């Protein structure tokens, strides 16, 4: 099992809109076979205005396939695209972390 963490460092005042996008994407993503995401905001972090979305996947290959060939109807995939539209305007920069779950 692997833990995928999407770490977004938002622009000031843009955390809530980013959280709303991730929560909506998680809900829609579950409909198309994506794992449920856990969305977190910083209480005390390396940097202010941090949003983290994480999900567990069985393998890195499964994650790659999920990202390159999303499942679901064209309508559902279009909704996900619409939800995430403009997220670059909310984010200063970000990173992806991948961890192997050991126990």
Backbone as CSV, one residue per row, in Angstrom:
resi,resn,N_x,N_y,N_z,CA_x,CA_y,CA_z,C_x,C_y,C_z
1,UNK,0.856,-1.173,0.000,0.000,0.000,0.000,0.901,1.236,0.000
2,UNK,0.454,2.256,-0.730,1.203,3.507,-0.819,0.295,4.678,-0.453
3,UNK,0.878,5.666,0.190,0.183,6.886,0.561,0.661,7.986,-0.373
4,UNK,-0.271,8.594,-1.085,0.037,9.693,-2.000,-0.433,10.975,-1.330
5,UNK,0.474,11.920,-1.204,0.123,13.209,-0.585,0.346,14.323,-1.593
6,UNK,-0.687,15.084,-1.856,-0.599,16.277,-2.695,-0.520,17.460,-1.737
7,UNK,0.615,18.126,-1.700,0.838,19.236,-0.776,0.800,20.533,-1.582
8,UNK,-0.152,21.379,-1.254,-0.324,22.642,-1.967,-0.058,23.805,-1.016
9,UNK,0.816,24.689,-1.436,1.099,25.903,-0.688,0.314,27.020,-1.372
10,UNK,-0.778,27.402,-0.740,-1.726,28.340,-1.349,-1.265,29.780,-1.200
11,UNK,-1.824,30.613,-2.042,-1.642,32.054,-1.911,-2.472,32.505,-0.708
12,UNK,-2.096,33.628,-0.071,-2.865,34.111,1.078,-4.342,34.270,0.730
13,UNK,-5.197,33.782,1.632,-6.635,33.893,1.457,-7.243,32.874,0.502
14,UNK,-6.445,31.932,0.004,-6.942,30.983,-1.000,-7.042,29.554,-0.489
15,UNK,-6.848,29.344,0.808,-6.920,27.992,1.375,-8.335,27.419,1.262
16,UNK,-9.338,28.155,1.698,-10.707,27.638,1.701,-11.173,27.244,0.304
17,UNK,-10.959,28.091,-0.730,-11.371,27.652,-2.071,-10.639,26.390,-2.533
18,UNK,-9.366,26.224,-2.132,-8.625,25.016,-2.514,-9.177,23.803,-1.790
19,UNK,-9.500,23.958,-0.509,-10.105,22.867,0.263,-11.422,22.452,-0.390
20,UNK,-12.243,23.421,-0.762,-13.528,23.115,-1.388,-13.343,22.355,-2.704
21,UNK,-12.328,22.723,-3.475,-12.048,21.998,-4.723,-11.652,20.557,-4.430
22,UNK,-10.740,20.351,-3.471,-10.307,18.988,-3.145,-11.467,18.143,-2.612
23,UNK,-12.315,18.716,-1.761,-13.445,17.960,-1.214,-14.424,17.571,-2.321
24,UNK,-14.700,18.504,-3.222,-15.596,18.204,-4.340,-14.964,17.165,-5.258
25,UNK,-13.660,17.283,-5.508,-12.982,16.318,-6.366,-12.986,14.935,-5.730
26,UNK,-12.813,14.866,-4.425,-12.821,13.585,-3.736,-14.178,12.908,-3.901
27,UNK,-15.232,13.668,-3.714,-16.585,13.121,-3.831,-16.844,12.609,-5.251
28,UNK,-16.477,13.408,-6.244,-16.654,12.988,-7.632,-15.707,11.834,-7.981
29,UNK,-14.494,11.901,-7.461,-13.497,10.867,-7.747,-13.928,9.490,-7.288
30,UNK,-14.592,9.434,-6.145,-15.083,8.146,-5.649,-16.067,7.522,-6.628
31,UNK,-16.849,8.353,-7.322,-17.802,7.847,-8.306,-17.102,7.174,-9.485
32,UNK,-15.873,7.611,-9.777,-15.156,7.069,-10.938,-14.038,6.109,-10.525
33,UNK,-14.086,5.637,-9.282,-13.142,4.605,-8.853,-11.874,5.081,-8.182
34,UNK,-11.768,6.360,-7.901,-10.588,6.859,-7.193,-10.758,6.600,-5.701
35,UNK,-9.647,6.428,-4.983,-9.770,6.261,-3.532,-10.239,7.560,-2.870
36,UNK,-10.873,7.410,-1.724,-11.328,8.577,-0.958,-10.108,9.382,-0.510
37,UNK,-10.212,10.696,-0.617,-9.115,11.566,-0.182,-9.411,12.119,1.205
38,UNK,-8.360,12.276,1.954,-8.445,12.984,3.230,-7.821,14.351,2.985
39,UNK,-8.542,15.408,3.329,-8.085,16.772,3.070,-7.793,17.445,4.409
40,UNK,-6.606,18.039,4.498,-6.162,18.650,5.753,-5.604,20.046,5.491
41,UNK,-5.713,20.906,6.491,-5.089,22.224,6.433,-4.088,22.326,7.579
42,UNK,-3.154,23.235,7.421,-2.112,23.336,8.431,-2.634,23.944,9.726
43,UNK,-2.201,23.379,10.809,-2.403,23.945,12.145,-1.076,24.567,12.549
44,UNK,-0.040,23.843,12.261,1.334,24.293,12.452,2.139,23.557,11.391
45,UNK,2.700,24.270,10.450,3.389,23.612,9.337,4.644,24.381,8.968
46,UNK,5.356,23.804,8.034,6.584,24.419,7.530,6.294,25.789,6.921
47,UNK,5.098,25.943,6.369,4.740,27.153,5.664,3.253,27.436,5.890
48,UNK,2.897,28.710,5.990,1.487,29.088,6.124,0.699,28.683,4.885
49,UNK,-0.613,28.556,5.059,-1.560,28.345,3.960,-1.297,27.042,3.206
50,UNK,-1.070,25.973,3.966,-0.802,24.664,3.383,-2.069,23.813,3.395
51,UNK,-2.346,23.185,2.259,-3.448,22.231,2.124,-2.837,20.910,1.663
52,UNK,-3.218,19.818,2.330,-2.728,18.490,1.965,-3.929,17.604,1.662
53,UNK,-3.866,16.928,0.531,-4.870,15.915,0.182,-4.122,14.601,0.037
54,UNK,-4.595,13.581,0.738,-3.896,12.302,0.649,-4.871,11.172,0.374
55,UNK,-4.331,10.135,-0.278,-5.111,8.946,-0.589,-4.184,7.748,-0.560
56,UNK,-4.766,6.583,-0.325,-3.995,5.347,-0.349,-4.317,4.592,-1.623
57,UNK,-3.259,4.033,-2.213,-3.398,3.233,-3.433,-2.631,1.928,-3.233
58,UNK,-3.032,0.854,-3.927,-2.366,-0.431,-3.721,-0.932,-0.466,-4.248
59,UNK,-0.642,0.332,-5.287,0.705,0.330,-5.866,0.937,1.648,-6.590
60,UNK,2.199,1.948,-6.855,2.521,3.144,-7.622,1.986,2.985,-9.043
61,UNK,2.052,1.777,-9.568,1.525,1.507,-10.904,0.016,1.796,-10.961
62,UNK,-0.709,1.387,-9.932,-2.150,1.656,-9.886,-2.409,3.160,-9.879
63,UNK,-1.588,3.912,-9.167,-1.727,5.371,-9.133,-1.466,5.961,-10.517
64,UNK,-0.393,5.501,-11.150,-0.067,5.988,-12.492,-1.204,5.717,-13.471
65,UNK,-1.769,4.518,-13.411,-2.870,4.166,-14.297,-4.105,5.015,-14.010
66,UNK,-4.373,5.245,-12.733,-5.518,6.053,-12.347,-5.373,7.476,-12.894
67,UNK,-4.149,8.011,-12.856,-3.915,9.379,-13.313,-3.907,9.474,-14.843
68,UNK,-3.389,8.453,-15.514,-3.271,8.528,-16.968,-4.517,8.049,-17.704
69,UNK,-5.277,7.134,-17.078,-6.485,6.589,-17.715,-7.634,6.587,-16.714
70,UNK,-8.151,7.768,-16.395,-9.230,7.815,-15.402,-10.456,7.022,-15.857
71,UNK,-11.102,6.380,-14.901,-12.322,5.609,-15.172,-13.521,6.545,-15.088
72,UNK,-14.660,6.049,-15.475,-15.891,6.819,-15.325,-16.414,7.340,-16.641
73,UNK,-17.605,7.875,-16.564,-18.256,8.405,-17.763,-17.619,9.734,-18.157
74,UNK,-17.798,10.090,-19.398,-17.293,11.375,-19.892,-17.896,12.530,-19.092
75,UNK,-19.156,12.368,-18.699,-19.843,13.408,-17.926,-19.190,13.586,-16.555
76,UNK,-18.894,12.470,-15.864,-18.249,12.546,-14.550,-16.842,13.124,-14.651
77,UNK,-16.096,12.704,-15.656,-14.731,13.218,-15.829,-14.744,14.703,-16.158
78,UNK,-15.745,15.134,-16.907,-15.898,16.559,-17.227,-16.193,17.356,-15.957
79,UNK,-17.006,16.805,-15.056,-17.315,17.474,-13.788,-16.049,17.658,-12.952
80,UNK,-15.196,16.614,-12.909,-13.939,16.712,-12.159,-13.072,17.815,-12.753
81,UNK,-12.996,17.842,-14.062,-12.220,18.880,-14.746,-12.754,20.270,-14.403
82,UNK,-14.066,20.416,-14.390,-14.687,21.708,-14.065,-14.403,22.119,-12.622
83,UNK,-14.453,21.155,-11.698,-14.186,21.453,-10.286,-12.768,21.978,-10.102
84,UNK,-11.813,21.370,-10.799,-10.419,21.746,-10.602,-9.979,22.917,-11.487
85,UNK,-10.869,23.372,-12.349,-10.530,24.500,-13.215,-10.129,25.709,-12.368
86,UNK,-9.044,26.339,-12.741,-8.590,27.553,-12.070,-7.826,27.335,-10.777
87,UNK,-7.537,26.077,-10.421,-6.855,25.870,-9.134,-5.456,26.459,-9.129
88,UNK,-4.840,26.625,-10.292,-3.512,27.237,-10.350,-3.531,28.673,-9.814
89,UNK,-4.668,29.321,-9.912,-4.791,30.686,-9.397,-4.782,30.729,-7.872
90,UNK,-5.021,29.582,-7.231,-5.084,29.511,-5.775,-3.756,29.115,-5.145
91,UNK,-2.857,28.551,-5.947,-1.652,27.905,-5.439,-0.397,28.654,-5.859
92,UNK,0.501,28.824,-4.900,1.820,29.388,-5.202,2.716,28.293,-5.778
93,UNK,2.772,27.167,-5.078,3.507,25.997,-5.551,3.061,24.782,-4.752
94,UNK,3.500,23.628,-5.187,3.100,22.405,-4.498,4.064,21.279,-4.785
95,UNK,3.767,20.131,-4.206,4.604,18.951,-4.427,3.781,17.705,-4.160
96,UNK,4.279,16.596,-4.667,3.649,15.297,-4.415,4.648,14.456,-3.622
97,UNK,4.140,13.814,-2.592,4.958,12.886,-1.792,4.329,11.506,-1.907
98,UNK,5.160,10.494,-2.037,4.676,9.112,-2.110,5.424,8.306,-1.055
99,UNK,4.659,7.670,-0.178,5.227,6.884,0.904,4.743,5.443,0.813
100,UNK,5.603,4.512,1.104,5.200,3.114,1.228,4.704,2.925,2.656
101,UNK,3.501,2.408,2.814,2.930,2.170,4.137,3.516,0.862,4.669
102,UNK,4.193,0.952,5.789,4.888,-0.204,6.361,4.077,-0.914,7.454
103,UNK,3.079,-0.268,7.961,2.308,-0.922,9.011,1.283,-0.009,9.611
